[in-house]
Amino acid sequence: MSQKKVDAYKDYKKNKKEILKKEKRVAKIEKGIVAAILVVFIAWFGVSAYQTATRPKEGEETAVTTTEVNMTDYIDYVNGLSYGY
């Protein structure tokens, strides 16, 4: 081995702990970025699928239904209750 290679190997051996720590940190950051991208993609796909499923068909109008409720009997009942305070 040349002296240059020997010196590089000694430097690697001396700083091995820090080098491995840095490599692990970079690997975790890369995995986190990939996970975030996957979450965004899955969320986008879910929202798109939901919007497609709930979109009304062409030429189809959405019907609005209204319901009227007669609350007079209920109001009379609540007013007739006596509270024992």
Backbone as CSV, one residue per row, in Angstrom:
resi,resn,N_x,N_y,N_z,CA_x,CA_y,CA_z,C_x,C_y,C_z
1,MET,0.838,-1.175,0.000,0.000,0.000,0.000,0.888,1.245,0.000
2,SER,0.424,2.227,-0.697,1.175,3.481,-0.723,0.970,4.237,0.582
3,GLN,1.812,5.196,0.841,1.718,5.970,2.076,0.403,6.749,2.139
4,LYS,-0.075,7.190,0.985,-1.329,7.941,0.924,-2.501,7.072,1.385
5,LYS,-2.524,5.820,0.928,-3.591,4.905,1.321,-3.495,4.570,2.803
6,VAL,-2.274,4.409,3.300,-2.078,4.098,4.712,-2.578,5.250,5.574
7,ASP,-2.260,6.482,5.181,-2.716,7.648,5.937,-4.244,7.768,5.912
8,ALA,-4.837,7.509,4.741,-6.295,7.574,4.636,-6.930,6.512,5.523
9,TYR,-6.362,5.315,5.559,-6.894,4.239,6.397,-6.770,4.592,7.874
10,LYS,-5.657,5.181,8.278,-5.470,5.585,9.671,-6.481,6.664,10.064
11,ASP,-6.705,7.628,9.154,-7.697,8.662,9.435,-9.095,8.062,9.572
12,TYR,-9.399,7.097,8.707,-10.715,6.442,8.768,-10.860,5.710,10.101
13,LYS,-9.830,4.980,10.483,-9.879,4.221,11.723,-10.018,5.140,12.943
14,LYS,-9.311,6.279,12.893,-9.335,7.214,14.010,-10.713,7.860,14.153
15,ASN,-11.363,8.165,13.038,-12.663,8.856,13.059,-13.834,7.934,12.726
16,LYS,-13.627,6.644,12.896,-14.644,5.672,12.491,-15.971,5.897,13.215
17,LYS,-15.928,6.193,14.498,-17.149,6.372,15.278,-17.982,7.533,14.727
18,GLU,-17.325,8.667,14.487,-18.031,9.838,13.964,-18.539,9.607,12.549
19,ILE,-17.739,8.921,11.741,-18.141,8.646,10.358,-19.381,7.761,10.336
20,LEU,-19.394,6.715,11.146,-20.553,5.816,11.184,-21.782,6.533,11.730
21,LYS,-21.593,7.396,12.738,-22.709,8.149,13.297,-23.327,9.057,12.233
22,LYS,-22.463,9.715,11.459,-22.944,10.595,10.395,-23.685,9.808,9.321
23,GLU,-23.163,8.644,8.948,-23.820,7.817,7.935,-25.199,7.355,8.417
24,LYS,-25.298,6.988,9.682,-26.591,6.573,10.230,-27.586,7.728,10.235
25,ARG,-27.105,8.924,10.604,-27.961,10.105,10.623,-28.477,10.419,9.220
26,VAL,-27.586,10.363,8.234,-27.988,10.636,6.854,-28.998,9.588,6.383
27,ALA,-28.795,8.336,6.752,-29.725,7.279,6.358,-31.101,7.509,6.980
28,LYS,-31.151,7.935,8.256,-32.437,8.205,8.906,-33.147,9.372,8.241
29,ILE,-32.388,10.412,7.896,-33.000,11.566,7.226,-33.564,11.146,5.875
30,GLU,-32.821,10.340,5.130,-33.311,9.871,3.829,-34.589,9.054,3.989
31,LYS,-34.620,8.170,4.975,-35.825,7.361,5.210,-37.009,8.235,5.602
32,GLY,-36.756,9.271,6.406,-37.823,10.189,6.806,-38.389,10.948,5.620
33,ILE,-37.511,11.393,4.732,-37.970,12.115,3.538,-38.791,11.204,2.645
34,VAL,-38.329,9.983,2.460,-39.080,9.030,1.633,-40.442,8.737,2.267
35,ALA,-40.488,8.580,3.584,-41.758,8.324,4.271,-42.711,9.504,4.110
36,ALA,-42.190,10.729,4.233,-43.029,11.918,4.080,-43.594,12.006,2.666
37,ILE,-42.774,11.715,1.678,-43.240,11.740,0.294,-44.326,10.691,0.081
38,LEU,-44.151,9.504,0.659,-45.165,8.453,0.531,-46.477,8.862,1.196
39,VAL,-46.400,9.489,2.358,-47.611,9.928,3.054,-48.347,10.968,2.212
40,VAL,-47.603,11.913,1.651,-48.230,12.938,0.810,-48.875,12.302,-0.414
41,PHE,-48.197,11.347,-1.046,-48.752,10.685,-2.223,-50.018,9.905,-1.873
42,ILE,-49.997,9.174,-0.773,-51.170,8.388,-0.376,-52.336,9.306,-0.036
43,ALA,-52.065,10.415,0.649,-53.126,11.369,0.973,-53.706,11.979,-0.301
44,TRP,-52.847,12.358,-1.226,-53.314,12.926,-2.494,-54.181,11.911,-3.249
45,PHE,-53.745,10.657,-3.279,-54.508,9.615,-3.962,-55.870,9.428,-3.295
46,GLY,-55.908,9.432,-1.963,-57.170,9.257,-1.247,-58.130,10.402,-1.501
47,VAL,-57.635,11.634,-1.480,-58.495,12.786,-1.726,-59.017,12.760,-3.154
48,SER,-58.164,12.417,-4.102,-58.601,12.343,-5.501,-59.667,11.269,-5.694
49,ALA,-59.463,10.124,-5.071,-60.443,9.048,-5.190,-61.769,9.455,-4.555
50,TYR,-61.727,10.129,-3.403,-62.946,10.574,-2.746,-63.694,11.594,-3.598
51,GLN,-62.962,12.550,-4.160,-63.601,13.571,-4.998,-64.207,12.940,-6.251
52,THR,-63.545,11.966,-6.820,-64.075,11.299,-8.000,-65.331,10.501,-7.651
53,ALA,-65.332,9.857,-6.497,-66.467,9.029,-6.097,-67.684,9.867,-5.735
54,THR,-67.481,11.053,-5.189,-68.609,11.858,-4.739,-69.058,12.895,-5.763
55,ARG,-68.375,12.978,-6.883,-68.738,13.951,-7.912,-70.042,13.499,-8.586
56,PRO,-71.008,14.412,-8.772,-72.250,14.026,-9.449,-71.983,13.743,-10.937
57,LYS,-72.794,12.884,-11.486,-72.667,12.529,-12.905,-73.018,13.731,-13.772
58,GLU,-72.545,13.731,-15.001,-72.853,14.831,-15.921,-74.345,14.831,-16.235
59,GLY,-74.953,15.999,-16.212,-76.376,16.136,-16.503,-77.267,15.770,-15.336
60,GLU,-76.695,15.300,-14.276,-77.481,14.898,-13.110,-77.468,16.046,-12.097
61,GLU,-78.647,16.458,-11.697,-78.740,17.532,-10.719,-78.865,16.929,-9.331
62,THR,-78.326,17.619,-8.391,-78.445,17.132,-7.025,-79.764,17.628,-6.447
63,ALA,-80.514,16.720,-5.904,-81.823,17.057,-5.348,-81.659,17.490,-3.898
64,VAL,-82.342,18.570,-3.554,-82.314,19.062,-2.187,-83.641,18.707,-1.549
65,THR,-83.569,18.003,-0.432,-84.797,17.625,0.276,-84.878,18.410,1.571
66,THR,-86.051,18.874,1.864,-86.273,19.591,3.121,-87.327,18.840,3.915
67,THR,-87.178,18.883,5.205,-88.112,18.213,6.094,-88.579,19.214,7.135
68,GLU,-89.882,19.288,7.305,-90.434,20.169,8.318,-90.832,19.332,9.524
69,VAL,-90.495,19.840,10.690,-90.780,19.124,11.925,-91.671,20.006,12.786
70,ASN,-92.746,19.417,13.279,-93.667,20.130,14.166,-93.208,19.890,15.601
71,MET,-92.689,20.937,16.255,-92.134,20.816,17.592,-93.090,21.285,18.689
72,THR,-94.326,21.581,18.370,-95.237,22.140,19.373,-95.503,21.167,20.511
73,ASP,-95.712,19.895,20.236,-95.968,18.930,21.300,-94.765,18.806,22.232
74,TYR,-93.579,18.793,21.685,-92.368,18.710,22.499,-92.217,19.955,23.375
75,ILE,-92.452,21.117,22.801,-92.321,22.364,23.549,-93.351,22.410,24.671
76,ASP,-94.592,21.961,24.389,-95.616,21.918,25.429,-95.212,20.961,26.557
77,TYR,-94.616,19.842,26.207,-94.179,18.876,27.204,-93.073,19.463,28.085
78,VAL,-92.069,20.090,27.455,-90.949,20.648,28.219,-91.441,21.787,29.104
79,ASN,-92.351,22.610,28.622,-92.882,23.705,29.431,-93.719,23.177,30.598
80,GLY,-94.311,22.014,30.451,-95.155,21.446,31.495,-94.360,20.736,32.595
81,LEU,-93.068,20.516,32.394,-92.251,19.868,33.409,-92.052,20.814,34.580
82,SER,-92.093,20.247,35.774,-91.849,21.098,36.949,-90.489,20.713,37.509
83,TYR,-89.701,21.721,37.746,-88.369,21.498,38.284,-88.409,21.717,39.788
84,GLY,-87.812,20.853,40.538,-87.832,20.921,41.990,-86.610,21.616,42.555
85,TYR,-86.259,22.750,42.055,-85.086,23.464,42.575,-85.459,24.236,43.779
